[in-house]
Amino acid sequence: MVVQSWYNIYQMVLMGIILCTIWFPKRRQSTPFRWDGAIVFISIFLSLADFAYLYALSLPGAMISVVSMVRRGSVIVSFITAVLFFRERNVKAKAIDLLLVLLGMICLYIGSH
């Protein structure tokens, strides 16, 4: 949990630096900020997912290859959700990326046996 906390702090500092140096000076010409409550929920759920992942790895007998496959497998849910509910436009490009992730998962599975 300490590692998770420090990672969140470092991530916040790095994103703050990027925000102040790259986005903020040109925000009017590029993309104006629009607040959405989903920003908070995304942050919370990403932190919870990382916490669950690190907790699973801390359990005795946890196999990193299996835990990693489960974690990487979540991209399938994200992809399907984006296509069905959010009308994703770049389906072909992201499907290729998804296939590469699945290929990596297959290699992890084969390597663990």
For each residue, the residues with C-beta under 8 A, 3 or more apart:
1: 4 5 51 54
2: 5 6
3: 6 7 54
4: 1 7 8 47 50 51 54
5: 1 2 8 9
6: 2 3 9 10
7: 3 4 10 11 50
8: 4 5 11 12 47
9: 5 6 12 13
10: 6 7 13 14
11: 7 8 14 15
12: 8 9 15 16
13: 9 10 16 17
14: 10 11 17 18
15: 11 12 18 19
16: 12 13 19 20
17: 13 14 20 21
18: 14 15 21 22 23
19: 15 16 22 23 24
20: 16 17 23 24
21: 17 18 24 25
22: 18 19 25 26
23: 18 19 20 26 27 30 31
24: 19 20 21 27
25: 21 22
26: 22 23 29 30
27: 23 24 30 31 32 33
28: 32
29: 26
30: 23 26 27
31: 23 27
32: 27 28
33: 27
34:
35: 39
36: 39
37: 40 41
38: 41 42
39: 35 36 42 43
40: 37 43 44
41: 37 38 44 45
42: 38 39 45 46
43: 39 40 46 47
44: 40 41 47 48
45: 41 42 48 49
46: 42 43 49 50
47: 4 8 43 44 50 51
48: 44 45 51 52
49: 45 46 52 53 71 74
50: 4 7 46 47 53 54
51: 1 4 47 48 54 55
52: 48 49 55 56
53: 49 50 56 57 67 71
54: 1 3 4 50 51 57 58
55: 51 52 58 59
56: 52 53 59 62 67 70
57: 53 54 62 64 67
58: 54 55 62
59: 55 56 62
60:
61:
62: 56 57 58 59 66 67
63: 66 67 112
64: 57 67 68
65: 68 69 108 109 111 112
66: 62 63 69 70 112
67: 53 56 57 62 63 64 70 71
68: 64 65 71 72 108
69: 65 66 72 73 105 108 109
70: 56 66 67 73 74
71: 49 53 67 68 74
72: 68 69 75 101 104 105
73: 69 70 76 77 105
74: 49 70 71 77 78
75: 72 78 79 98 101
76: 73 79 80 98 102
77: 73 74 80 81
78: 74 75 81 82
79: 75 76 82 83 94 95 98
80: 76 77 83 84
81: 77 78 84 85 86
82: 78 79 85 86 88 94
83: 79 80 86 87 88 91
84: 80 81
85: 81 82
86: 81 82 83
87: 83
88: 82 83 91 94
89:
90: 93 94
91: 83 88 94 95
92: 95 96
93: 90 96 97
94: 79 82 88 90 91 97 98
95: 79 91 92 98 99
96: 92 93 99 100
97: 93 94 100 101
98: 75 76 79 94 95 101 102
99: 95 96 102 103
100: 96 97 103 104
101: 72 75 97 98 104 105
102: 76 98 99 105 106
103: 99 100 106 107
104: 72 100 101 107 108
105: 69 72 73 101 102 108 109
106: 102 103 109 110
107: 103 104 110 111
108: 65 68 69 104 105 111 112
109: 65 69 105 106 112 113
110: 106 107 113
111: 65 107 108
112: 63 65 66 108 109
113: 109 110
